[in-house]
Amino acid sequence: MPRRTDHVARRRQLADALMRLAATQGLEAVSLRHVAAEAGVSTGMVQHYFRTKDEMMTFALDMVMRDAERRVTAEATAAGRVLAPAELVRTLMVQILPLDEPRRLEGHVTLAFLAYAAVKPAIAEGLRESSGHMRNFLADQIRAVQATGGTVPPVDPTHAATALLALVDGLGIHVLSGHYSGEEAVAVLDAHLGLLFGTTPAVPSTTPPAGAGGTPAGPSTTAAVPSAATG
């Protein structure tokens, strides 16, 4: 068991180093050698855990998604109750916005991945799959609200989910570039959710503890939440 733990911890250490480089230099400038130097290990050690750069990058992106998922789960657990579908949607969207340093890093990395995916079909396919899971999850929550008569006016759930993801992606880019503050982005998101659901969903907070930690999903919180990613 300790060996497995060390293996996972080492892979995460290397993925963290890749994310720092991607956020500051872009993925095109990242190599196994650069990641090794950033992580303070040998290139051979990096190659032991990841055979190729793309394999390491795919792991790093998956880590970003899972970290966002854990933060959503932590929010739901802190609420001490099952979040209603509209509350769950808002919690998830807020966790995608770059409102603190860990999420700013994730935002930069996601943008770098989107640019890299334009010339890497395998990476692009993974992003499309993640985006599809996210859109389907959001559409399901919107349908659940519609079933209670809570959505005004009636909308196509898939179209609404697509628009919501596009809104959060755009807000995230503008926050990263300094055009909007995090508070402005959350206010715009809340205004949109108010139109979508008829009222702004209330949630415990918009600023969870920084970092990648969280509480494992349980049956009474958000076990069904998909791995989160922008766009």
MODELLER restraints for C-alpha pairs under 7 A, 6 or more apart:
rsr = mdl.restraints
at = mdl.atoms
rsr.add(forms.Gaussian(group=physical.xy_distance, feature=features.Distance(at['CA:11:A'], at['CA:49:A']), mean=6.56, stdev=0.5))
rsr.add(forms.Gaussian(group=physical.xy_distance, feature=features.Distance(at['CA:13:A'], at['CA:39:A']), mean=6.85, stdev=0.5))
rsr.add(forms.Gaussian(group=physical.xy_distance, feature=features.Distance(at['CA:14:A'], at['CA:35:A']), mean=6.73, stdev=0.5))
rsr.add(forms.Gaussian(group=physical.xy_distance, feature=features.Distance(at['CA:14:A'], at['CA:39:A']), mean=6.09, stdev=0.5))
rsr.add(forms.Gaussian(group=physical.xy_distance, feature=features.Distance(at['CA:15:A'], at['CA:56:A']), mean=6.83, stdev=0.5))
rsr.add(forms.Gaussian(group=physical.xy_distance, feature=features.Distance(at['CA:15:A'], at['CA:60:A']), mean=4.91, stdev=0.5))
rsr.add(forms.Gaussian(group=physical.xy_distance, feature=features.Distance(at['CA:17:A'], at['CA:35:A']), mean=5.78, stdev=0.5))
rsr.add(forms.Gaussian(group=physical.xy_distance, feature=features.Distance(at['CA:17:A'], at['CA:38:A']), mean=5.63, stdev=0.5))
rsr.add(forms.Gaussian(group=physical.xy_distance, feature=features.Distance(at['CA:17:A'], at['CA:39:A']), mean=5.42, stdev=0.5))
rsr.add(forms.Gaussian(group=physical.xy_distance, feature=features.Distance(at['CA:18:A'], at['CA:35:A']), mean=5.55, stdev=0.5))
rsr.add(forms.Gaussian(group=physical.xy_distance, feature=features.Distance(at['CA:19:A'], at['CA:60:A']), mean=6.98, stdev=0.5))
rsr.add(forms.Gaussian(group=physical.xy_distance, feature=features.Distance(at['CA:19:A'], at['CA:109:A']), mean=6.01, stdev=0.5))
rsr.add(forms.Gaussian(group=physical.xy_distance, feature=features.Distance(at['CA:21:A'], at['CA:30:A']), mean=6.61, stdev=0.5))
rsr.add(forms.Gaussian(group=physical.xy_distance, feature=features.Distance(at['CA:22:A'], at['CA:30:A']), mean=6.74, stdev=0.5))
rsr.add(forms.Gaussian(group=physical.xy_distance, feature=features.Distance(at['CA:22:A'], at['CA:109:A']), mean=5.75, stdev=0.5))
rsr.add(forms.Gaussian(group=physical.xy_distance, feature=features.Distance(at['CA:22:A'], at['CA:112:A']), mean=6.54, stdev=0.5))
rsr.add(forms.Gaussian(group=physical.xy_distance, feature=features.Distance(at['CA:23:A'], at['CA:105:A']), mean=6.24, stdev=0.5))
rsr.add(forms.Gaussian(group=physical.xy_distance, feature=features.Distance(at['CA:23:A'], at['CA:108:A']), mean=4.95, stdev=0.5))
rsr.add(forms.Gaussian(group=physical.xy_distance, feature=features.Distance(at['CA:23:A'], at['CA:109:A']), mean=5.23, stdev=0.5))
rsr.add(forms.Gaussian(group=physical.xy_distance, feature=features.Distance(at['CA:26:A'], at['CA:112:A']), mean=5.70, stdev=0.5))
rsr.add(forms.Gaussian(group=physical.xy_distance, feature=features.Distance(at['CA:27:A'], at['CA:112:A']), mean=6.02, stdev=0.5))
rsr.add(forms.Gaussian(group=physical.xy_distance, feature=features.Distance(at['CA:27:A'], at['CA:116:A']), mean=6.73, stdev=0.5))
rsr.add(forms.Gaussian(group=physical.xy_distance, feature=features.Distance(at['CA:31:A'], at['CA:53:A']), mean=6.54, stdev=0.5))
rsr.add(forms.Gaussian(group=physical.xy_distance, feature=features.Distance(at['CA:32:A'], at['CA:43:A']), mean=6.43, stdev=0.5))
rsr.add(forms.Gaussian(group=physical.xy_distance, feature=features.Distance(at['CA:32:A'], at['CA:46:A']), mean=6.64, stdev=0.5))
rsr.add(forms.Gaussian(group=physical.xy_distance, feature=features.Distance(at['CA:32:A'], at['CA:53:A']), mean=6.20, stdev=0.5))
rsr.add(forms.Gaussian(group=physical.xy_distance, feature=features.Distance(at['CA:33:A'], at['CA:43:A']), mean=5.43, stdev=0.5))
rsr.add(forms.Gaussian(group=physical.xy_distance, feature=features.Distance(at['CA:36:A'], at['CA:42:A']), mean=5.55, stdev=0.5))
rsr.add(forms.Gaussian(group=physical.xy_distance, feature=features.Distance(at['CA:36:A'], at['CA:43:A']), mean=5.23, stdev=0.5))
rsr.add(forms.Gaussian(group=physical.xy_distance, feature=features.Distance(at['CA:36:A'], at['CA:46:A']), mean=6.21, stdev=0.5))
rsr.add(forms.Gaussian(group=physical.xy_distance, feature=features.Distance(at['CA:50:A'], at['CA:56:A']), mean=5.55, stdev=0.5))
rsr.add(forms.Gaussian(group=physical.xy_distance, feature=features.Distance(at['CA:64:A'], at['CA:106:A']), mean=6.29, stdev=0.5))
rsr.add(forms.Gaussian(group=physical.xy_distance, feature=features.Distance(at['CA:65:A'], at['CA:227:A']), mean=4.99, stdev=0.5))
rsr.add(forms.Gaussian(group=physical.xy_distance, feature=features.Distance(at['CA:65:A'], at['CA:228:A']), mean=4.50, stdev=0.5))
rsr.add(forms.Gaussian(group=physical.xy_distance, feature=features.Distance(at['CA:65:A'], at['CA:229:A']), mean=5.22, stdev=0.5))
rsr.add(forms.Gaussian(group=physical.xy_distance, feature=features.Distance(at['CA:66:A'], at['CA:227:A']), mean=5.34, stdev=0.5))
rsr.add(forms.Gaussian(group=physical.xy_distance, feature=features.Distance(at['CA:66:A'], at['CA:228:A']), mean=6.62, stdev=0.5))
rsr.add(forms.Gaussian(group=physical.xy_distance, feature=features.Distance(at['CA:67:A'], at['CA:212:A']), mean=5.11, stdev=0.5))
rsr.add(forms.Gaussian(group=physical.xy_distance, feature=features.Distance(at['CA:68:A'], at['CA:95:A']), mean=6.17, stdev=0.5))
rsr.add(forms.Gaussian(group=physical.xy_distance, feature=features.Distance(at['CA:68:A'], at['CA:228:A']), mean=5.73, stdev=0.5))
rsr.add(forms.Gaussian(group=physical.xy_distance, feature=features.Distance(at['CA:69:A'], at['CA:225:A']), mean=6.80, stdev=0.5))
rsr.add(forms.Gaussian(group=physical.xy_distance, feature=features.Distance(at['CA:69:A'], at['CA:226:A']), mean=6.93, stdev=0.5))
rsr.add(forms.Gaussian(group=physical.xy_distance, feature=features.Distance(at['CA:69:A'], at['CA:227:A']), mean=5.50, stdev=0.5))
rsr.add(forms.Gaussian(group=physical.xy_distance, feature=features.Distance(at['CA:69:A'], at['CA:228:A']), mean=5.65, stdev=0.5))
rsr.add(forms.Gaussian(group=physical.xy_distance, feature=features.Distance(at['CA:70:A'], at['CA:213:A']), mean=6.75, stdev=0.5))
rsr.add(forms.Gaussian(group=physical.xy_distance, feature=features.Distance(at['CA:70:A'], at['CA:214:A']), mean=4.85, stdev=0.5))
rsr.add(forms.Gaussian(group=physical.xy_distance, feature=features.Distance(at['CA:70:A'], at['CA:215:A']), mean=6.40, stdev=0.5))
rsr.add(forms.Gaussian(group=physical.xy_distance, feature=features.Distance(at['CA:70:A'], at['CA:216:A']), mean=6.78, stdev=0.5))
rsr.add(forms.Gaussian(group=physical.xy_distance, feature=features.Distance(at['CA:71:A'], at['CA:214:A']), mean=5.42, stdev=0.5))
rsr.add(forms.Gaussian(group=physical.xy_distance, feature=features.Distance(at['CA:72:A'], at['CA:91:A']), mean=6.29, stdev=0.5))
rsr.add(forms.Gaussian(group=physical.xy_distance, feature=features.Distance(at['CA:72:A'], at['CA:92:A']), mean=5.95, stdev=0.5))
rsr.add(forms.Gaussian(group=physical.xy_distance, feature=features.Distance(at['CA:72:A'], at['CA:95:A']), mean=6.83, stdev=0.5))
rsr.add(forms.Gaussian(group=physical.xy_distance, feature=features.Distance(at['CA:73:A'], at['CA:214:A']), mean=6.89, stdev=0.5))
rsr.add(forms.Gaussian(group=physical.xy_distance, feature=features.Distance(at['CA:73:A'], at['CA:215:A']), mean=6.26, stdev=0.5))
rsr.add(forms.Gaussian(group=physical.xy_distance, feature=features.Distance(at['CA:73:A'], at['CA:216:A']), mean=6.87, stdev=0.5))
rsr.add(forms.Gaussian(group=physical.xy_distance, feature=features.Distance(at['CA:73:A'], at['CA:217:A']), mean=5.70, stdev=0.5))
rsr.add(forms.Gaussian(group=physical.xy_distance, feature=features.Distance(at['CA:73:A'], at['CA:221:A']), mean=6.58, stdev=0.5))
rsr.add(forms.Gaussian(group=physical.xy_distance, feature=features.Distance(at['CA:73:A'], at['CA:222:A']), mean=5.55, stdev=0.5))
rsr.add(forms.Gaussian(group=physical.xy_distance, feature=features.Distance(at['CA:74:A'], at['CA:214:A']), mean=5.15, stdev=0.5))
rsr.add(forms.Gaussian(group=physical.xy_distance, feature=features.Distance(at['CA:74:A'], at['CA:215:A']), mean=5.07, stdev=0.5))
rsr.add(forms.Gaussian(group=physical.xy_distance, feature=features.Distance(at['CA:75:A'], at['CA:204:A']), mean=6.83, stdev=0.5))
rsr.add(forms.Gaussian(group=physical.xy_distance, feature=features.Distance(at['CA:75:A'], at['CA:208:A']), mean=6.95, stdev=0.5))
rsr.add(forms.Gaussian(group=physical.xy_distance, feature=features.Distance(at['CA:76:A'], at['CA:82:A']), mean=6.91, stdev=0.5))
rsr.add(forms.Gaussian(group=physical.xy_distance, feature=features.Distance(at['CA:76:A'], at['CA:83:A']), mean=6.35, stdev=0.5))
rsr.add(forms.Gaussian(group=physical.xy_distance, feature=features.Distance(at['CA:76:A'], at['CA:221:A']), mean=5.53, stdev=0.5))
rsr.add(forms.Gaussian(group=physical.xy_distance, feature=features.Distance(at['CA:76:A'], at['CA:222:A']), mean=6.68, stdev=0.5))
rsr.add(forms.Gaussian(group=physical.xy_distance, feature=features.Distance(at['CA:77:A'], at['CA:221:A']), mean=5.95, stdev=0.5))
rsr.add(forms.Gaussian(group=physical.xy_distance, feature=features.Distance(at['CA:79:A'], at['CA:204:A']), mean=5.95, stdev=0.5))
rsr.add(forms.Gaussian(group=physical.xy_distance, feature=features.Distance(at['CA:81:A'], at['CA:220:A']), mean=6.99, stdev=0.5))
rsr.add(forms.Gaussian(group=physical.xy_distance, feature=features.Distance(at['CA:81:A'], at['CA:221:A']), mean=6.93, stdev=0.5))
rsr.add(forms.Gaussian(group=physical.xy_distance, feature=features.Distance(at['CA:82:A'], at['CA:220:A']), mean=5.72, stdev=0.5))
rsr.add(forms.Gaussian(group=physical.xy_distance, feature=features.Distance(at['CA:82:A'], at['CA:221:A']), mean=5.27, stdev=0.5))
rsr.add(forms.Gaussian(group=physical.xy_distance, feature=features.Distance(at['CA:85:A'], at['CA:141:A']), mean=5.04, stdev=0.5))
rsr.add(forms.Gaussian(group=physical.xy_distance, feature=features.Distance(at['CA:85:A'], at['CA:144:A']), mean=6.64, stdev=0.5))
rsr.add(forms.Gaussian(group=physical.xy_distance, feature=features.Distance(at['CA:85:A'], at['CA:145:A']), mean=6.47, stdev=0.5))
rsr.add(forms.Gaussian(group=physical.xy_distance, feature=features.Distance(at['CA:86:A'], at['CA:141:A']), mean=6.86, stdev=0.5))
rsr.add(forms.Gaussian(group=physical.xy_distance, feature=features.Distance(at['CA:86:A'], at['CA:145:A']), mean=6.84, stdev=0.5))
rsr.add(forms.Gaussian(group=physical.xy_distance, feature=features.Distance(at['CA:86:A'], at['CA:201:A']), mean=5.77, stdev=0.5))
rsr.add(forms.Gaussian(group=physical.xy_distance, feature=features.Distance(at['CA:87:A'], at['CA:201:A']), mean=4.99, stdev=0.5))
rsr.add(forms.Gaussian(group=physical.xy_distance, feature=features.Distance(at['CA:87:A'], at['CA:202:A']), mean=6.11, stdev=0.5))
rsr.add(forms.Gaussian(group=physical.xy_distance, feature=features.Distance(at['CA:87:A'], at['CA:203:A']), mean=5.93, stdev=0.5))
rsr.add(forms.Gaussian(group=physical.xy_distance, feature=features.Distance(at['CA:89:A'], at['CA:138:A']), mean=6.59, stdev=0.5))
rsr.add(forms.Gaussian(group=physical.xy_distance, feature=features.Distance(at['CA:90:A'], at['CA:201:A']), mean=6.74, stdev=0.5))
rsr.add(forms.Gaussian(group=physical.xy_distance, feature=features.Distance(at['CA:91:A'], at['CA:203:A']), mean=6.81, stdev=0.5))
rsr.add(forms.Gaussian(group=physical.xy_distance, feature=features.Distance(at['CA:93:A'], at['CA:168:A']), mean=6.77, stdev=0.5))
rsr.add(forms.Gaussian(group=physical.xy_distance, feature=features.Distance(at['CA:94:A'], at['CA:206:A']), mean=6.42, stdev=0.5))
rsr.add(forms.Gaussian(group=physical.xy_distance, feature=features.Distance(at['CA:96:A'], at['CA:230:A']), mean=6.55, stdev=0.5))
rsr.add(forms.Gaussian(group=physical.xy_distance, feature=features.Distance(at['CA:97:A'], at['CA:103:A']), mean=6.93, stdev=0.5))
rsr.add(forms.Gaussian(group=physical.xy_distance, feature=features.Distance(at['CA:97:A'], at['CA:168:A']), mean=6.80, stdev=0.5))
rsr.add(forms.Gaussian(group=physical.xy_distance, feature=features.Distance(at['CA:97:A'], at['CA:172:A']), mean=5.24, stdev=0.5))
rsr.add(forms.Gaussian(group=physical.xy_distance, feature=features.Distance(at['CA:98:A'], at['CA:104:A']), mean=4.40, stdev=0.5))
rsr.add(forms.Gaussian(group=physical.xy_distance, feature=features.Distance(at['CA:98:A'], at['CA:107:A']), mean=6.09, stdev=0.5))
rsr.add(forms.Gaussian(group=physical.xy_distance, feature=features.Distance(at['CA:98:A'], at['CA:172:A']), mean=6.04, stdev=0.5))
rsr.add(forms.Gaussian(group=physical.xy_distance, feature=features.Distance(at['CA:98:A'], at['CA:175:A']), mean=6.92, stdev=0.5))
rsr.add(forms.Gaussian(group=physical.xy_distance, feature=features.Distance(at['CA:98:A'], at['CA:176:A']), mean=6.93, stdev=0.5))
rsr.add(forms.Gaussian(group=physical.xy_distance, feature=features.Distance(at['CA:99:A'], at['CA:182:A']), mean=5.43, stdev=0.5))
rsr.add(forms.Gaussian(group=physical.xy_distance, feature=features.Distance(at['CA:102:A'], at['CA:210:A']), mean=6.40, stdev=0.5))
rsr.add(forms.Gaussian(group=physical.xy_distance, feature=features.Distance(at['CA:102:A'], at['CA:211:A']), mean=5.84, stdev=0.5))
rsr.add(forms.Gaussian(group=physical.xy_distance, feature=features.Distance(at['CA:104:A'], at['CA:176:A']), mean=6.80, stdev=0.5))
rsr.add(forms.Gaussian(group=physical.xy_distance, feature=features.Distance(at['CA:117:A'], at['CA:123:A']), mean=5.26, stdev=0.5))
rsr.add(forms.Gaussian(group=physical.xy_distance, feature=features.Distance(at['CA:117:A'], at['CA:124:A']), mean=4.56, stdev=0.5))
rsr.add(forms.Gaussian(group=physical.xy_distance, feature=features.Distance(at['CA:118:A'], at['CA:124:A']), mean=6.80, stdev=0.5))
rsr.add(forms.Gaussian(group=physical.xy_distance, feature=features.Distance(at['CA:130:A'], at['CA:229:A']), mean=6.71, stdev=0.5))
rsr.add(forms.Gaussian(group=physical.xy_distance, feature=features.Distance(at['CA:131:A'], at['CA:229:A']), mean=6.69, stdev=0.5))
rsr.add(forms.Gaussian(group=physical.xy_distance, feature=features.Distance(at['CA:131:A'], at['CA:231:A']), mean=5.65, stdev=0.5))
rsr.add(forms.Gaussian(group=physical.xy_distance, feature=features.Distance(at['CA:133:A'], at['CA:226:A']), mean=6.69, stdev=0.5))
rsr.add(forms.Gaussian(group=physical.xy_distance, feature=features.Distance(at['CA:134:A'], at['CA:226:A']), mean=6.31, stdev=0.5))
rsr.add(forms.Gaussian(group=physical.xy_distance, feature=features.Distance(at['CA:134:A'], at['CA:228:A']), mean=6.49, stdev=0.5))
rsr.add(forms.Gaussian(group=physical.xy_distance, feature=features.Distance(at['CA:135:A'], at['CA:161:A']), mean=5.56, stdev=0.5))
rsr.add(forms.Gaussian(group=physical.xy_distance, feature=features.Distance(at['CA:135:A'], at['CA:162:A']), mean=6.24, stdev=0.5))
rsr.add(forms.Gaussian(group=physical.xy_distance, feature=features.Distance(at['CA:137:A'], at['CA:226:A']), mean=6.94, stdev=0.5))
rsr.add(forms.Gaussian(group=physical.xy_distance, feature=features.Distance(at['CA:138:A'], at['CA:161:A']), mean=5.51, stdev=0.5))
rsr.add(forms.Gaussian(group=physical.xy_distance, feature=features.Distance(at['CA:139:A'], at['CA:157:A']), mean=4.74, stdev=0.5))
rsr.add(forms.Gaussian(group=physical.xy_distance, feature=features.Distance(at['CA:139:A'], at['CA:158:A']), mean=5.10, stdev=0.5))
rsr.add(forms.Gaussian(group=physical.xy_distance, feature=features.Distance(at['CA:139:A'], at['CA:161:A']), mean=5.30, stdev=0.5))
rsr.add(forms.Gaussian(group=physical.xy_distance, feature=features.Distance(at['CA:142:A'], at['CA:157:A']), mean=5.76, stdev=0.5))
rsr.add(forms.Gaussian(group=physical.xy_distance, feature=features.Distance(at['CA:143:A'], at['CA:157:A']), mean=6.12, stdev=0.5))
rsr.add(forms.Gaussian(group=physical.xy_distance, feature=features.Distance(at['CA:145:A'], at['CA:151:A']), mean=6.17, stdev=0.5))
rsr.add(forms.Gaussian(group=physical.xy_distance, feature=features.Distance(at['CA:150:A'], at['CA:197:A']), mean=5.94, stdev=0.5))
rsr.add(forms.Gaussian(group=physical.xy_distance, feature=features.Distance(at['CA:150:A'], at['CA:198:A']), mean=6.61, stdev=0.5))
rsr.add(forms.Gaussian(group=physical.xy_distance, feature=features.Distance(at['CA:151:A'], at['CA:196:A']), mean=6.02, stdev=0.5))
rsr.add(forms.Gaussian(group=physical.xy_distance, feature=features.Distance(at['CA:151:A'], at['CA:197:A']), mean=4.46, stdev=0.5))
rsr.add(forms.Gaussian(group=physical.xy_distance, feature=features.Distance(at['CA:151:A'], at['CA:198:A']), mean=5.87, stdev=0.5))
rsr.add(forms.Gaussian(group=physical.xy_distance, feature=features.Distance(at['CA:152:A'], at['CA:195:A']), mean=6.87, stdev=0.5))
rsr.add(forms.Gaussian(group=physical.xy_distance, feature=features.Distance(at['CA:152:A'], at['CA:196:A']), mean=6.14, stdev=0.5))
rsr.add(forms.Gaussian(group=physical.xy_distance, feature=features.Distance(at['CA:152:A'], at['CA:197:A']), mean=5.95, stdev=0.5))
rsr.add(forms.Gaussian(group=physical.xy_distance, feature=features.Distance(at['CA:152:A'], at['CA:198:A']), mean=5.27, stdev=0.5))
rsr.add(forms.Gaussian(group=physical.xy_distance, feature=features.Distance(at['CA:165:A'], at['CA:230:A']), mean=6.98, stdev=0.5))
rsr.add(forms.Gaussian(group=physical.xy_distance, feature=features.Distance(at['CA:165:A'], at['CA:231:A']), mean=5.59, stdev=0.5))
rsr.add(forms.Gaussian(group=physical.xy_distance, feature=features.Distance(at['CA:166:A'], at['CA:231:A']), mean=6.34, stdev=0.5))
rsr.add(forms.Gaussian(group=physical.xy_distance, feature=features.Distance(at['CA:169:A'], at['CA:230:A']), mean=6.10, stdev=0.5))
rsr.add(forms.Gaussian(group=physical.xy_distance, feature=features.Distance(at['CA:169:A'], at['CA:231:A']), mean=6.02, stdev=0.5))
rsr.add(forms.Gaussian(group=physical.xy_distance, feature=features.Distance(at['CA:171:A'], at['CA:185:A']), mean=5.85, stdev=0.5))
rsr.add(forms.Gaussian(group=physical.xy_distance, feature=features.Distance(at['CA:174:A'], at['CA:180:A']), mean=5.69, stdev=0.5))
rsr.add(forms.Gaussian(group=physical.xy_distance, feature=features.Distance(at['CA:175:A'], at['CA:181:A']), mean=5.72, stdev=0.5))
rsr.add(forms.Gaussian(group=physical.xy_distance, feature=features.Distance(at['CA:175:A'], at['CA:182:A']), mean=6.20, stdev=0.5))
rsr.add(forms.Gaussian(group=physical.xy_distance, feature=features.Distance(at['CA:190:A'], at['CA:200:A']), mean=5.80, stdev=0.5))
rsr.add(forms.Gaussian(group=physical.xy_distance, feature=features.Distance(at['CA:193:A'], at['CA:200:A']), mean=5.69, stdev=0.5))
rsr.add(forms.Gaussian(group=physical.xy_distance, feature=features.Distance(at['CA:194:A'], at['CA:200:A']), mean=4.40, stdev=0.5))
rsr.add(forms.Gaussian(group=physical.xy_distance, feature=features.Distance(at['CA:217:A'], at['CA:223:A']), mean=4.83, stdev=0.5))
